[in-house]
Structures are given as structure tokens and as C-alpha cells.
């Protein structure tokens, strides 16, 4: 069984924060496309995550 001690939620429209999260010691990173991203930024966030 995989034990996740830490989950780090990161807005999908913030590439710098995504890179910083990837370098962290978090057990899992959740790229948020809902609450943390304004409606006007959702398409951009999807493109950033896709990369």
C-alpha cells in the first residue's frame, strides 16, 4: 500500500509554481484546474499542464 504523507495542490496556470512543486519533497502534486484558476485562464492552464 502506498502511503501518501503530503499532497501539494498547485494552480495549473502558474508554471513557476509547478516547477517549484516538482522540485519539492511532496509525495504527490495535484495540478488544480478548478478553484485555483480563474475561468478566463482555464484554457491557458490546460495548455501549460499538457506541456
N, C-alpha and C positions, 0 to 999 in steps of 0.2 A: 504494500500500500504506500502510495506517495504521500508524504506529509508536507503540506504547504504551510510554511510558517509566516510568510509575508506575501501579500498581493499589493502591487503598486498600480494604481489607476492613473493613466496619463491621457490628456486630451489628444485626440488624433490629428488635430490641426496645428500642433506645436512640435515641429521636427527636432528642435534643440532639446526639448524635454524628453522626447522619445529616445534620442541618443543617450542622454544622461541616465534615463531609466535602464537602458540596455547595459550600461556600464556599472549599474548598481548591483548589490548583492541580493536583490529581491528574488524570491523563488519563482514568481510569476509576474508578468506585466500584462495589464489589461488596457488595450487601446480603446478609449472611450469615444464613441461616435454619437452618443445621445445627449445627456445632460450637460457635459462639459464643452460641447461645441455648439456655437450659435447656428441657427438654421441657415443663415447666409454663407456659412463656412463648411457645411457638410460635404458638398461635392469636392472641395479642396482637400478636406481631411481624408476622404476616401482615396483620393489620388496619392496623397502623402503615404498613407498606410500601404497602399498597393506597391509602392516603390520599395 
